[in-house]
Amino acid sequence: MKALREKTRSLWMNVRVDPTAPRYEGKQTCDTIVIGSGIAGLSVAYELATRGQKVIVLDRGAIAGGMTSRTTAHLAPICDDGLSTLINLRGEEIATLFQQSQEAAVARIEQIVAQNGIDCNFRRLDAFLFPAMGISAKSARDQRRKEFEAARKAGAEVEMVTGVPLNGFEKAPALRYSNQATFHPLRYLRGVARAIRDNGGLIFADSAVVSVDEMSKGGVRVTTQNGGVIEASTAVVASNSPINDRFELHTKMSPYRTYAMAFTLPRGDLPDALFWDTGDPYHYVRMNPGPGSIDYLIAGGADHKSGEADDGDIRFEAIEAWIRSLVPTLGKEVTRWSGQVLDKIDYCAFIGRNPGSKSVYVVTGDSGQGITHGALSGLLLKDLVLGQPSPWAAVYDPERMPLSGLVNYVRENLSTVKNLAGYVLPGNLTFVDDLAPGHGGILRKGAHKIAACRDMTGRLHLHSAVCTHAGCEIAWNSTEQCWDCSCHGGPISTPMGLF
Ligand SMILES: Cc1cc2nc3c(=O)[nH]c(=O)nc-3n(C[C@H](O)[C@H](O)[C@H](O)COP(=O)(O)OP(=O)(O)OC[C@H]3O[C@@H](n4cnc5c(N)ncnc54)[C@H](O)[C@@H]3O)c2cc1C
């Protein structure tokens, strides 16, 4: 079945990371096989290949064509969900290690850029946290004090300031985090992919992995959709939403869809800095140089649980209204896009040995900090794969089930239960003939539910409505022309690839 094309494009997608990467065929052996070529997979491959390992990377699609191509690329070590929340959930010691590890990840990107001469506009800058619109002055001051104290405890560079250069917030209580960073993610990964190959690594595109099996003699056997086989001492599953785990990891995190837009702005109207507010979900602003005297301003937010809303246009309108009120000289829209992040019950990613496995490692649970988590997975998994201790292993241990995260665990899984209960309900579509191009819906046929969608050319596509990961019912996403799943995310992957 032909994959449906995603509709939106991010600001970075005119750069292709490795357009000539071939499809994998045949049988090979290597030290480490990496599944997934986003920031996580390529960072792990880079760290191992530059230390003499024979590494093979497989991706089901284009190289770095997953969520990494849809990022907004802030490199902010500050916990996305607030350091005060992290300290409440996991204590000061873990929060400090978290902060140190995220800072180390950004420093590692900076070092890789310098060592390999990668032209990706990496730059250090300030980040500002300012109050969400409409909250009282007292709440704003209290929130600032709480986050300031938490950041100090965790060892972050932070300062209380008055005002940010956004309309209406010139006198607001704000925090300034110095030494944050940003870059062009795909230009960076183009350089990383080149370095992996220069160190003997092999990178394959359009090669979906369908099984990852530990062998009785030790090591791992990985099979691709077209029958290719790789045997390796170790496998690293860096497929964003893990393809080898059905329940253990998926029940400890939840997929959220998040939206971003880029606009033109006369250069100099807003300083090159990162801004985000204290809302939940939060809004953010980032800058990127455009042509001539134009900058691109990226604004984003409006997150919702994947598969639980199909109103992308309304969310884009809300983001645009928000940013136009803050930046009156904002120019025209350049592009808009959405993507998914996986939020964890205790706000730290899962990076380490896969629960129950000997030779399989995993990196997932990226949240809005997936770029730093990805670079960090290179540092952490390199140590674990090479049999060395890592100072951050406990922070990100995939086996953990922190008691303090149980409230989030129950809340997030309630919608999974609701989703599974959907099997007994009727579908939202009676006849497929009702489907206009670009639309999809669920049809009941006896005991079964069918996911039906019609692509932009008018061709009808029919599938089981059951996601192959946790068995949840999928939901149509008309913004991206794909199916999402509230249990594991999307676009839906099946053993046969994307649909
Ligand atoms: C709109 C948006 C804004 C964001 N902004 C930020 C930000 O400012 N800062 C930040 O740190 N993070 C941000 N994030 C999060 C961050 O972009 C992601 O978390 C990160 O890029 C994920 O990287 P990854 O390598 O884990 O996954 P991906 O980039 O998705 O890579 C996984 C790869 O695995 C491949 N794959 C999947 N299944 C298989 C299979 N069966 N066989 C082979 N390959 C497979 C996929 O094709 C894909 O290429 C944002 C995300 C979004 C959507």
The ligand as a Gaussian input file, in Angstrom:
#p B3LYP/6-31G(d) Opt

LIG

0 1
 C        6.667000      20.745000      16.452000
 C        7.768000      20.182000      17.324000
 C        8.637000      21.043000      17.971000
 C        9.673000      20.529000      18.762000
 N       10.565000      21.394000      19.319000
 C       11.610000      20.912000      20.019000
 C       12.619000      21.777000      20.491000
 O       12.555000      22.982000      20.264000
 N       13.646000      21.253000      21.191000
 C       13.740000      19.925000      21.446000
 O       14.693000      19.490000      22.105000
 N       12.805000      19.061000      20.969000
 C       11.763000      19.522000      20.259000
 N       10.837000      18.668000      19.756000
 C       11.009000      17.241000      19.976000
 C       12.093000      16.679000      19.065000
 O       12.039000      17.243000      17.787000
 C       11.933000      15.180000      18.932000
 O       11.691000      14.657000      20.200000
 C       13.165000      14.524000      18.389000
 O       13.489000      15.055000      17.143000
 C       12.965000      13.016000      18.302000
 O       14.119000      12.453000      17.753000
 P       14.195000      10.883000      17.564000
 O       15.482000      10.579000      16.921000
 O       13.874000      10.205000      18.852000
 O       12.962000      10.531000      16.625000
 P       12.758000      10.726000      15.051000
 O       13.414000      11.938000      14.545000
 O       11.295000      10.567000      14.809000
 O       13.542000       9.497000      14.455000
 C       13.037000       8.166000      14.566000
 C       13.282000       7.497000      13.227000
 O       12.932000       6.107000      13.378000
 C       12.422000       5.676000      12.126000
 N       11.642000       4.460000      12.329000
 C       10.450000       4.308000      12.956000
 N       10.048000       3.018000      12.876000
 C       11.011000       2.353000      12.212000
 C       11.155000       1.000000      11.785000
 N       10.211000       0.064000      12.033000
 N       12.287000       0.644000      11.104000
 C       13.244000       1.577000      10.829000
 N       13.127000       2.888000      11.177000
 C       12.038000       3.249000      11.864000
 C       11.580000       6.861000      11.653000
 O       11.392000       6.821000      10.253000
 C       12.418000       8.051000      12.104000
 O       13.237000       8.562000      11.076000
 C        9.805000      19.135000      18.946000
 C        8.926000      18.265000      18.302000
 C        7.929000      18.772000      17.494000
 C        7.018000      17.807000      16.793000

